[in-house]
């Protein structure tokens, strides 16, 4: 089969590859603790499930507008206005099957051959994948441990040039759990305005920040008209399998993104959108309980990792991931790289994790664990990892 050249530029998401290998071990009778997938282990709240069932019974089984149902778009605009303190309207909202289509559509709409897109590295792998697929140049912005995995403003400034069309930021951050401060965001906003750059702000974990108030770059003057906010329902409401995300952006761009949605997926399932209205407008207590549980698990896994010789881990301020430094262990075990160590950890200890390099070249020396699992399983994983590392001498 002869494939188009652009397919060679398309990457993947390693978490699903590791999941397949872990499931293969389980099929052989091995017990595996899954800390590789970024998915809440809680069920979707009952009121949201009931809203979807009711919508099905009421006939929400047909096509809807490509940009989303008017009621959901208005609900999202009102919620964004309240949470960000900036006025938004329904015409700025595009609802998609998950958050990834917003990344894809926005990058395809704004960047092409000869253009450059700056993205965080380590960072969500789909950023780099889609930039390359679009034919643009992917420009990595290193997030370093000595800066708590926050953007180095001077380095960002040095990477901007007349070809820069888009800057991607993510806070709270996957995989590092870092959070951009208000000062960071202000400096980024100044760079974007001065150089006339659009910003894709991935805020999918905005309700999972454990310290301080969440800040969005849209809160700075001049930024609402040049920012695309990516958010969704999968993390906050444990709705990963429902596949529903959204982007909030300037109206002219929203019209173009909706056109891309028409060409790719027609629309997001209407009964799921009705459930989305209930998620935002309904009780939030289950979501708050889930986030409190994640904070308890965060504290436990960070403490346990820091007790393993050769491992040290910063305390993440958001999301549900830790990004421990395992460079010393990799060297001690004479592994070729961190991926080899992660593969060994799965085989030797039955602990599924991701190599930091699954999130870019600057992830070498780190692992990513998702602590969206029970305290019991986290404790089991830590014990197994400690025993395995001890065998390395």
N, C-alpha and C positions, 0 to 999 in steps of 0.2 A: 504494500500500500504506500502510495506517495502522499505524504502529508505536507501541508503548507509550512513554509519556513518559520512562520511566527510561532508554531506549536513548540519549536525547540526552545523558545524563550519563556515558556510558561512553567512556573514552578509548582510546588504543592505544599501541603500542610503536613509536616512530619508526624504530628500527634496521631493522625489516623493510621499511618504506617506502623507506628509503635503499637497502637491498639490491636492491629491485626496480628502482630507477632505475639503479643501478650495473650490474645485469645487462642492462638495456636498452642501455646504452652498449657493453657487451661484445658484444652481439648485432650492433652496428653495426661491429665490428672494433676498438673502442678497448680498450686495456689499462687495467685498473683495479686498484689496490692496495686490498684490502679491510681497513680498520681500523675498520669500523662495528659488526660483530657480536661480541658477547661470547661467543665459543665457542672452546674449545681447538682448535688445529689438529692435535692429536695424535689417533691412533686409540685406541679403547678397548683396554686391555691384553688380550692373548690369553687369559689364564686366565679372564677374565670372559666373553668371547665363548664360550669352550668350555663354561663352566658353563651358559650360556643354551641352547646347542645340545643339551647333554646333558639339560637339563630338558625341552626339547621332545620329545626321543626318549623320555623317561620318562613322558610324559603330562601335563605341566604346561600343559595347553591349556584348562582349564576355569575356571569362576568360583572365586574365593577370597573370604575374609571382606572386608567393606568396609574395615575398618581395616588390613588387610594380613595376610600369612601369619604365624602365630605364631612360626616360626623367625626370620624377618627382624625382626619387632618385638622379639623377645628379643635378637637380635644388636645392633640399634640401641640398645636400652636399656643393654646392657653397654658398648658403645662410648662412649655418652654419659656413663655413670658414670665410665669411665676417663679420658676427655678433659676433662670438666668438674669432676671431683672431687666430684660430688654424686650421691647414689643416685637412679636412675630405674628404673622397671619397665615391662614390655611393655604394660600397660594404659594407659600414658600416650602411647603411640606410635600415630600414624595415618600410613599410607603412601598416597601419592597419585601420580597421573600427572604428575610434575613438581612443582616447588616452588610455582608460582602458585596451585594449588587450596588450599594451606594459607593463603595470604594471603586468598583469596576467602572460604573457609569461616569462618575466624576472624573476619574483619571482619563478615561477614553474621551470625554468631552473637552478636557482642558489641555491635554499633553499629547504630542505626537513626535514625529521624526524631527530631530534638531532641538527639541525642548529638553529641559532638565527638571526633575522632581527630587526634592530633598526629603528623606524619610529617616526615621529613627532606627538605629542599629546598635544593639539588638532591638528587634521590633517584630510585630506581627508579620509573618512571612508573605502574606498575600499582597502587602504594599509593594515590595520589590518585584514580585512576580507580575503583577498587572502593569506596573511601570514599564518593565521590559517588554511585555506583550504589546503594549501600546506603541512601541517603537521609540519611546523616549529614553533618556539616560537616567538611570537610578543613581542618585548621589547619596551615599550613606552618611548620616550624622551620628558619630559615635556617642553612646551613653556610657560613661565610665563609672566604676564603683566608687572612686574617690570623690565623685560629685553626687553620690547617692543616686546614680543613674538618671540624673536630670540633664537637660540640654546645656551644653557649653555655648554661651551666647557668642563669645568671640569666634569660636569655630564655625558656628552657624553663619555669622557675618562674612567669614572668609569664603564660604561656599556659594554665596549668592552672586549671581552674575546676570547679564541681560537675557540669558536663555532660561533662567529659572521661572517656571510657570506656576509651580505649586509646591507648597511646604506641607508635610504631614506631621501632625503632633498627636500624641496619645497620652492622656492623663485622666485618671489613674492608668498605669501602664502595664501592658502585657508584653514581655514576661517578667519584668523586674519589680512590679508593684510600686514603682516610684510615682511621685506626684509633683507636678510643676507648681512652683510657688506663684503667688500673685506678681512678684517682681520678675520671675522668669517670663510669665505670660505678657507682662507689660513690655519687656524688652523685645520679645518675639513680635508683638503687635507693631512696635515701632519699625522693626526691620521690614515687615510685610508691607506696611503703608508706604515707607520711603521708597521701596523697590517695586511697588505695585504687584505684589504676589498674592495669589489666592491661598487660603489655608484650609486644609481638611483637618478638622479637629475631631478625632475619634474619642467620643465621650461615653462609650458603651458601659464603662464601669463607674459612671459619675455618682451613682448612689451607693457605691461600695468604697467610700473613703472613711478611714477610721479616725483620722485626726484633723481637726480644723474644718472650715467651711469649704465646700467645693467651689472652685473658681473656673469660669469658662472664658476663653479669649474673646468671646462675643461681648463681654462686659466692658471692653475698652472702646472709646470713641473711634469710629472709622473702621471697626472690625465686622460689625454685622453685615455690611455690604460686600465683604470679601471673604467671608467664612462659610464653610459647609460643616455643619455639626452632624456627626454620625451618632445615632443612638438606637435603642431597640428594646425589646422585651425579654430577650433570652436570658440575660444574667439576673436582672432585678426581680423578675417574676418566675424564674425557673421554667422558661418556655423555649428552651433550645430547639426541641423537635417541632415546635409550631412554625418556625421559620418566619419571623416578622421583625423587620427593622425599619428604620426611616432616616431620611436626611432632611435637614432644614437649611435652606440656602437662599441666596438672592433669587427673586422671582424669574428673571430671564434664564438663569441656569436651571432652575426647577423645571421650566418648560422643556428644555433640551433633555434633561435627565428622564422626564416622563416619556419623551419620545423614544429614548433608548429602551425604557421599560416596555413600551408598546411593541417594539421589535423583538424583545428577548423573552419576556414572560407574560405579556398581555396585562396581567394584574395580579395582585396578591389575593389569596382566597378570601372571599367576602365574610364568611362566617368567623374566620380567625380575626378579621379586623373588628368585628363586633365585640369579640372577646377582648381585643385590645382596648376598646373604649372602657370596658368594665375594669380592666387592669389598672388604668390610670385613675378613673373616677371612683372605683370601689375602695374597700378597706385596704389599708397598707400594712396591717399588723403582722401578717405572715412574712412579708418582705423584710420588715424590721427584725423579726426573730431570726430569719435566715442570716442576715448580715451580722447580727450579734454572735451567732454561732460561728461564722467565719472568723470573726476577730478572736474568739477563744481558741480556735484551731490554729490560727496564725501564731499566736503566742506559744502554743505547745510545739509546733513544728520548728520554729526558729530556735527555741530553747534546746530542743533535741539535736538539731543539726549542729549547733555551736558546741555541743558536748562531744562530738565525734572528732577525734584527732585529725588535723589536716583539713578540716572543713570550717569555714566561717561564713555567716549569713547575716546580711542587714535585715532590719525589721521593716517589712513593706508597709507603706502607708495607705495602700488601696488595692483593689481587685482581690483575687484569691490565689495568688502565686507567690512562691519564694524563689530566689535566684542565687543559691549558695555558690560560693567560690570553692571549687574542688581541685584547683590547679596542683596543690601539693600532693593530693592523693593520686592524681593522674600520673605525676612524675614518679611517686613512690612505687606505684604498680607497673611502671614502665609501659603504660598504654600508649598507643600511637597518637591518640587525641582524646578529647572528651567524649566524642560519640562512641569510641571503642569502650570507654569506661561505662557509659550508660547502657550499652549492649550487654556488657559483662554483668552489670548490676541486675539486669532483668534475668539473665540466665542463672547467675550464681545465687541471687537472693530473692528472686521473684518480686522485685520492686520495679514498676514501670515508671520511668521518668524520661524527660527529653534532654538531649544535649543542648547546651546554649547555642550551638552553631545551627540548630534548627531555626533560629531567629536571626541569623546573620553571622558574618565572619567575626564580629567583635564579641560574640557569645562564647568563643573558645575559652575553656577554663571554668565554665559554669554549667550547672544543671538547672532545669526548671521543674519544680514540683507544683502541682495543683493541690491545694489543701481543701478542695471541695469534696472531702471524704470524711468519714466519721473519725472522732478522736481515737476510737479503738483501732481502726485501720491505720491511722497516722502513726500511732504508737508502735504497731506491729511493723510498719515499714521502717521506722527509725531503728528499731531493735535489729532488724535483719540487715540494714545497711551498716550499722555499727559493727556487727559480727563479721560481715563480709570484708569491710575495710581493715579490721584487725588482722585478718589472715594475710594481708599484703605486707605485714611487718612494719 
